[in-house]
Every structure is written in structure tokens, then in C-alpha cells.
Amino acid sequence: MDVQIEKALPDGFTFEQAHNMAHGRYGSLEFLIVPMSSEDQFQIQLYADLENCEGKAPLFEYLKALQQRHSFVEYAGYNGKDMVSVYVLSKPQEDKENLTLVVSEIAAKCEENGVHNCCSFCRQERPVRAAVVDRIPTLICQDCDRQLSSGTGREKKENIPLGLIGAIIGALLGSVLWVVLGQVGFIAGIAGYAIVFCGMKGYALLGKELSKTGIVICVILSFLMVAGAEMVSLAVAIYQELGSLFAPTIWDAFGWVPELLKEQDVLLGVGKDLAVGYFLAIWASYASVKNTWQQVDESQKPHTVERF
């Protein structure tokens, strides 16, 4: 069924045909209404930060009871972040009455409990206006509107030194899996993937942002860590085999690594392990790194903002 919204809107609401959505004010609150033709229903959206609102408990109770009180309400709830959603089933002869009833009830309940609109981007309780940002209907404040339009909204302060420290810590944690698997004579792509993945997570955590520069740093660092992890695996093997006589401590075992690498058989074995390890690591990590790179690239593109 083709959900018709033009004649179903509460008084004072405006339908934006180009974006198939409606917006309007009821009382002191701004609402969005989005028709969902595939489900034969409308989605009423109210942006509000209920988690930091003293009146959230009674509003939650109201939303829980809304579906039971009205047969045309398919779902009513909060996304835990910034938006109340109510799905209203389409009944062509009753749509305007039903949408007006739900919007008016929500507005009254919010006013009763001190709930106000918040911006969908900064989540601050501020005056908001309807807009379409990157083709998604939303409500934004004037400051975020200006930042998104100018491109400054995407700027984040990346701390490369701290990011590098985070990448090192993360890659070291991922290297543990390589060493553990190496002790049972097993080389797996999952170990190389763990080094890359943990390195990027560590960089993003301490560096506050993972940029393309950060991804390159993490990949290079991960390649170095794979070689380092292989040397650690070799030292552990030496310690286990020669520990009682020639390498009583793991540090003594590390001292034997350069000497053993002079042996052609050992060198060839290590080279083979590294070649296989690098191949599997690239194979396992390629899709993840490519996806992350594309996400960073996408995040750096300018926003498109259309205001109403």
C-alpha cells in the first residue's frame, strides 16, 4: 500500500515531497514524520536526550503503555541515545486523527516532565530546525547547522603520538596470539589480523581518531610486529629446548636468536614462516583495512545540508 501523508498531517505540519518526510511544531516541540510505505505505517520522531532528563521514568512508562492504549500504535520506544520513535499503522480514513492524537499526547507528556528537543548531532537541548543531512531527515541546532555546512563539523583533533603508543600496545596484544599459535607449530591468518585489528583499535582509542595516516602507521607497525612476534616465538622455542643447559632464562634465549639465524636451515625456516605469515595476514586483514579506509574517506567528505 502507498502510504499517503499529504492529507494525514497534523495541522501546521509541512510535507517535503522531495524527501518524503514531514516536519512541524506541536506545543514547544519539533517533530518529524516519515512515511514507511513498505510497512504501511508512519514513524513519528522526536529528538530528545532522555537519559539526562529527570522526567525520563514517567515518560518511559507512558511510551510503554502507548502501544497498549492505542491499537494503531505498532511500537513506541527510545533508542537510548537521542530519539523517541512511535510507529503508527496507516488507516487512510483515520491517519490525520491518529497522528495528531499521538503527537499531541507526546508533546503534553514531555511538557509535563520537562523534556525538550535536543540536536541530533551535539545532543544539546537547544532550539532545533528540520533538515536533511546527507539525505537523512533530522533535527539540528543552529551551531551544528553552521559547522556541517562549512565542513568544520567533521574536524577532529588527532593525537598522532598518543595514537602511535596505542597502536604499539594494541599490536603487542595481538602479537600474543601469534606467539601462542607458533608454539604449536601453527601459522594462521587470524593472528596477523589480530595484530592489525588491535593496532588500529589502540590507535583510535588513544589518538582519539583513526585517520588515513593512522591506518598506514598501523599497517607498517603490524608488519614489524609480525617479524617481532616470530623472533619471540623462536626465543621461546630455544628456551624450551635448551633452557636447562644453555638458556636458563628467556632473556638468555633471546641472546641465542642471532646465532641461530646464522644457520641456513633455521634462517630458511624463519623466512618461510614469515612469508606464509605475511601472506595469511594480508589475506585476512585486507577486507577489514579496506573497509576502515573507505569509512575514513567517507567521513572526510563534506556534508550536504538542506534546511526547511
C-alpha positions, 0 to 999 in steps of 0.5 A: 500500500502507498502510504499517503501523508499529504492529507494525514498531517497534523495541522501546521505540519509541512510535507517535503515531497522531495524527501518524503518526510514531514516536519512541524511544531506541536506545543514547544516541540519539533517533530518529524514524520516519515512515511514507511510505505513498505510497512504501511505505517508512519514513524513519528520522531522526536529528538530528545536526550532522555537519559539526562532528563529527570522526567525520563521514568514517567515518560518511559512508562507512558511510551510503554503503555502507548502501544497498549492504549492505542491499537494503531500504535505498532511500537513506541520506544527510545533508542537510548541515545537521542530519539523517541520513535512511535510507529503508527499503522496507516488507516487512510480514513483515520491517519490525520486523527491518529497522528495528531492524537499521538503527537499531541499526547507526546508533546503534553507528556514531555511538557509535563516532565520537562523534556525538550528537543535536543540536536541530533548531532551535539545532543544539546537541548537547544532550539532545533530546525528540520533538515536533511543531512546527507539525505537523512531527515533530522533535527539540528541546532543552529551551531551544528547547522553552521559547522556541517555546512562549512565542513568544520563539523567533521574536524577532529583533533588527532593525537598522532603520538598518543595514537602511535603508543596505542597502536604499539600496545594494541599490536603487542596484544595481538602479537600474543596470539601469534606467539601462542599459535607458533608454539604449536607449530601453527601459522594462521591468518587470524593472528596477523589480523589480530595484530592489525585489528588491535593496532588500529583499535589502540590507535583510535582509542588513544589518538582519539581518531583513526585517520588515513595516516593512522591506518598506514602507521598501523599497517607498517607497525603490524608488519614489524610486529609480525617479524617481532612476534616470530623472533619471540616465538623462536626465543621461546622455542630455544628456551624450551629446548635448551633452557636447562643447559644453555638458556636458563632464562628467556632473556638468555634465549633471546641472546641465542636468536642471532646465532641461530639465524646464522644457520641456513636451515633455521634462517630458511625456516624463519623466512618461510614462516614469515612469508606464509605469515605475511601472506595469511595476514594480508589475506585476512586483514585486507577486507577489514583495512579496506573497509576502515579506509573507505569509512575514513574517506567517507567521513572526510567528505563534506556534508550536504545540508538542506534546511526547511 
